[in-house]
Amino acid sequence: MAQLSRRRFLMTAAATTAVTLIAHGCGQNSQNKQTAERHQQPLTVAETPEVTGAKLGFIALTDAAPLIIAQEKGLFAKYGMPDVKVVKQASWGVTRDNLVLGSEGGGIDGAHILTPMPYLMATGTITGGKKVPMYILARLNTNGQGIVVGNAHKDLKVGLDCTPLKEAFAKARAAGREIKVAVTFPGGTHDLWMRYWLASGGIDPEKEVSLIVVPPPQMVANMKTGTMEAFCVGEPWPFQAVNQKVGVGAITTGEFWQDHPEKSLALRADWVDKYPKAAKALLMAVMEAQQWCDQEANKQEMAQIISKREWLKAPVEDILPRSLGQFDFGNGRTFENPNLAMKYWRDSASYPYQSHDLWFLTEEIRWGYLPADTDTKVLIRQVNREDIWREAAKALGVPEAEIPPSTSRGVEKFFDGIVFDPQQPQAYLDRLNLKKV
């Protein structure tokens, strides 16, 4: 099966490269041509940004691709922002600290960021009580994260059902061993995916494991040392762990919740308020990059670009297969499903649904990161700027059919049968067995 997967990968890569070459010549397909035509119109004087530069942070993850591609393809310059700098951050904690500073204080103006973080900053939860107003301008991607377990648990064939780990963890604790499970930031998306997954299998993430924080690019190296039992992180690190045989995949998060929201493009609110045209220009560049990243013909080139040392510093073979929807978990389970791959634009991946932000806030309340009496509606109105997204989409000439008609995607369903109705968040909380509230 591994040989078949590798052969399929090589064939797909070759075919994708060929299509990419064609797309750069005179044989563009109609979709590529329409997209290109929409974006060839020069900016009018009224749209000229107030400033020509900004500093945007990113973490070495596949879902940072829209920012990287916008930089590499000259899209920031195209929209009047030639001096934008996309700067690598060592961890989500460093991203937070640099956003608090702002570029005038030696930090950054915005970032590729875990969706809950702007909310936790706006409330002062992760900034020492200091409220740092933030705006979410777009979702950068859906899907594309993974949970990996150590080789010691390979024979358990853990997948969406993690209950086999409950007994294994209990035995380890009885032997005096601390069960460490790694996530990327307290209250971040990976923390919430891991907590939900463990809790669904009857494992209390507050009492039966120790949740530790490890920066995304360091996950695989830390797994090699054998000091943690599992981790949750974005691609390409879950697949790299499989390729290096230091762990086996449990799930890709699209299985957990198909088309779930993940990273966002967020900027300091004061920067956006001071430079609204520049903010819109930045967003338009990123949105065009998202469209480019989601075209199948560009996947090979995208993987090659973001694999560079200055970006992810990871082999293309760790990035490309899962970008194409080809999944090998290293334990005999393989499948191909492009709908579970990371999405940047298709299926409204870029639109920052307020209903999704509400789910994140509800989970923050569930685990005690935010107080139970948090006025989530008011908070979402303060942080979520889907109105700017809509303005940018219209300026880009995005067809009306591709602009969501509502700020809610409606009822969401998870792998375990639990549903989240944005109209009834408390009913969702009441149904969950393990929680702090």
N, C-alpha and C positions, 0 to 999 in steps of 0.2 A: 504493500500500500504506500510505503514511504517513497519507493522508486516511482510509482505511478504519480504521486503528488509532485515529486521533483520534476518528472518529465512534463507534467501538465504546466508547472510553473515556468519551465524553460520555454515551452511552446507558446504560452500566453505572453511571456515577456518579449519573445521575438516578434510575435504578431503585433503586440502593442507598439513596439519600436517602429515597425514598418508603417503602422497607421499614423504614428506621430510624425514620421518623415513626410508622409503624404499630406497630413494636415498643415504642415509648414510650407507646402508647395501650392500647386494650383488645384489640388483635389480635395479641398475642404468640404466636409459634408454640410448639408444645409443648416444644421443646428449651429455648427461652428461659425458659418458665414453670417447667420443672423445675429449671433452674439457679437461678432466682430463689428458688423455694421452699426449695431446699437451704440458701440463705444468709440466710434471714430470721430464723433462730433466734438469740435473744440469747446472749451469752457467759455462761457460768456463773461463779460466784465463783472456782472452781478454775482457770479459764482466764484470769483477769484478769492481764494482763502486769505484770511487776515495775516497769517504767518506761513512760512514755507517749510517749517520743520516741526518735529515732535519726536520724543523718545518713547518707544514702545518696547516693553519687555516681553520675553517669551521663555518658556521652558522647553528643553529638548524632548519634544513629543511630536508624533505624527500630526496631531491636531493643531499644531502651530503652523502648519503648511500655508494657510491663507496669508498670514503675515509675511512669511518667508518668500512666498511666490510674488506677493505684491512688491516686495523689495527687489527681488531678483529680476523680475520682468519689467521694472520701471513704472509700475502702476501708480505709485505714490506721486512720482514726478508727472505722470500723465494728467493727474488731477490737481496739479499746481502745488505739490508738496515735495519738491526734490530733495529737501534736507531731512527727511524722516530717517531716523535711525532705529533699527530693530536690534535690540540688545539682549544677549543671553543672560538669564538669571540662574543662580545656582540652586535655588529652591523656591517653593511657594512662600516661605517665610521671608526670603530676601525680596521677592516680588512685592509683597505687602509693605515691607519697610521702605522700599524705593518709591512706591506709590505715595506713602505718607510724606516723604521728602518732597516729591514733585521734582520736575527737571530743574527748577530754579534753585532747589536745595541740593542738587547733585544726584537726584533720583530719576524717575521716569514719569511720563504724563498718562500713560495707559498701558494695557497689557493683554495678552493672551492669558486667561485666568480661569480658575475653577469658579463656576457660576455662583455658588453661595458666598464667595469671598467679598464681593462688593457690598453685599448685604451685611456681612459680619463687620466690615469696616465702617459702613454708614451708621451702624448702631454702637460702634466702639467696642464690640465684643472681642475682637482680636487685635485691637490697637490700644490696649491699656486704658480703655474708657474714653479715649479721645475719638469723637465722631469725625470720620473722614468721608464727606459726601462723595458718592461715586455714581456714575451712570453706566448702565449696560446698553450698548448700542446695537449689538447683534449677537446671535449665537454663532459660534465658529464651527460647530460640528454636532452631529448626533452619533451615537454608537461608538465603537472603537476602543473600548477599555477591556481589561481582562483580569481574571483572578487566577493565580497560579499557586499550586501547593507543592511542598517539598517532595523530593523523590521518596522519602520515607513513607509517604502516603500513596504512592503510585498504584499499589495493588488494590486500594479501596475504590478506584474508579469513581472518584468524586466528580459530580457534575453540578447541575442545578440543585440536586438534592445533596446537601452537605451533611446529612444526619450521620453517615459513617464516621465523620470526624469527631462527633460528640464523645463516643466511647474511647477513641484513640487519644483525644485530648485529656479525658478523665484519667486514663492510665498513666499518661505522662505526668500529670499533676501529682498523682498518687506516688510517683517515683521521685517527686521533689523537683520536677523540671518546670520552669516557667514557660508558658505557651505564648510566644511572641508572634503577632500578626501585624504586618506592615501596611500602612496607608501613607498617603503623600502629604496630608495636612489635616489637622483636627477640624471637623465640620465641613471638609471639602467633599467633592463628589465621590472620590474613592473611599473615603471614610464611610459615607452613607451607603454606597453599594456593598461594601464589606459588612457593615453592621446589619443591613437588611438581609443579606444572604445568610449570614451566621444565624440570625434570629429566626429565619424561616425554617432552619433545621433544628431549632430548639437550643442553640448555643447562645448563651447570654454574653454579648460582647462587653458588657460592663463587669462581669464577674468571672467568666470562664476563660478569658484570654487577656493578654496585655496588648493593647493597640499601641504600636510604636510608629514614629514618623521617620520615613526615609525618603530623600529626594528621588524623583523618578529615575534619573540616569544611574542611580546607585543601587537600584533594586536587585539587579541580577548579581552584582558583585557581593551584595549582602546575603543573597540566597546561597551563594557558593560556600560561605563560611558555615552554613548550617545553623545559624543563630535565630532563624525565624521559620515558622511552619507554613506560612502563606503570605501572599501580598496581593494588593490590588493597585493597578497602575494603568496608564494609557499606553497604547502601542507607540513604538515598536518593542517595548521592553518585555511584555508577556511572551511574544513570539521569540524574542532573543533568548529568553530563559529556556524555551523548548528546544531551540536550535543548538544551544550549548549544553543541553541535557542536564541542567541544574534544577529542573522542576518540570512539572506537567501541568497543562492547562486544565482548569476546572470549567470555566465558562468564558465566553466572550459576552460582553454586557448587552449586546443586542438580543441575546437569548433571554436575558433577565427582564428586559423591557425594550421591545423593538422600537427603534427610533427615539430612544431616550435622549434628553438634552445633556450636553456635556460642558465644553468650555464656552466662554463668552469673550467678546471684545468689550473691555470696560475702560473708561477713562475717568480721570478726576472730574467731578462735576464743575469745579471752578474753571478748569481749562476749557471745557465744552461751552460753558456760559460766556466765557471771555472771547472764545474763537469759534462761534457756531458754524461759520462757513468752512473753516479748516476741519472741524470735526466731521462735517458732512463729506468733505473731500476725502478724508481718511477712510471713512466708512465706505464710500463708493469704490475706492481702490481695493479694499478688502473684499467687498462683495463681488467685484469682478474677478478677483483671485479665487474666490470660492467657486464661482461658475467654472473657471478654468480647471480647478482641481477636480471637479466632479465629472469632467468629460473623460470617458474611458480611454480615449486616444492619448491623453496627457499623463496617465498614471505612471508609466515608466519614467518619463522625464521628471515628473514631480518627485518620485522616489530618489532619483539620481541627484536632484538638486538638494533636497532636504537632508540627504545622507552625508553631505559635506562636513568636514571638520568644524567649520564655523557654525554649523547648524546643529544637526543631531549627533554627528560623529558616530554613525551606525551603518553597517553594511546594507546595501540595497536589498539583499536577500532576507533581511530581517524586517524590511518595511513593505515591500511590494506585494507579497502573496495576500496578506490580510487586507491590504488596500483594494485588492481585486475580489475580496470575498472568499478566499481560499483558506480554510482553517484546518490546521493539524495541531492537535493538542499534546502530541508526544506520548499518548497512552493507548494508541490504537484507534482513537476516535478522530475521524476526518470528515469534512463535508465542504461543499461549495454553496455559498448563498450570498450573492451580492447585496441583498437587502439587509444583511447583518453587518456589512462592511461599514466603515466610517463614511458618513455623508457630510458634505459641506454645503451643498445648495439644494439638491433634489429633495423632493418631499418636504419642502419648506424648512430645511435644516437650518437656514440662516436666520429665520425669523425668531425673535425673542418672545415666545409666547409667555404672557403673564401667568397663565395657568401652570406652566412648568416651574416658574419661579415660586409659585405658591406651594407646589409639592416640596421643593427644597426647603422652604421656610417651615413647612409642617414637619418635615423630618428633623430640622434643627430643634424644633420644640420637642419632638419626640425624645431626643437624646439629651436634652437639657442645655443645648448651646444657646438657645433663646428662651426667654420666659414665656410661660403659657399664655399670658395676657398680651402678647405682642400683637399690635394692630397690623396684621399682614397686608391688608388692603392699602392702608396709608403708606406703608413701607415700600410696597411694590410700585406705587405711583411715584414715589420719590426717586427710585433707582432705575426702573425699567423705562427706557426711552424708545419704545417701539414706534413712536411717532416720528422720530428722526430716521429710523429704518425705512418707514413708508415714504418719507420725503426723498430719501436717497434712491429707493427702488424706482420711484417715478422719474427721477432725474436720469437714471440709467436706462430708462425705457423698458423696464421689466414689464412683461405683459400682465394685464390685470388678473388673469387666471393664475399667475404665480405669486400674487400677493394675498396672503390669508385674509379672509373676510372678517375674522374675529380674533380677539386677543386670547381666546381660549381654544385649545385643540380638543376640548371635551373630555369625556371620561377616559382614563388610562387604565390598562390592565397589565398586571405583572404575572410572572411565570407561575406563581403559586395560587393564582385565582383571585388575589386581592385586587380591588379596584379603587382608584382614586377619582372621586367626583369633585372637581374644583368648586362646585356649589355647596359641597358638604365635607369640608376638610376634617371636621370633628368626628364625623361618622367613620372616616378612614382611620383616624387615631384610635377610636374606641374599639375597632375590630382587631387591632394589633395586640398580640399577647405580651411581647417583651418591649418595654419602653421605660423611660425614667419619669414621665409625667403620669 
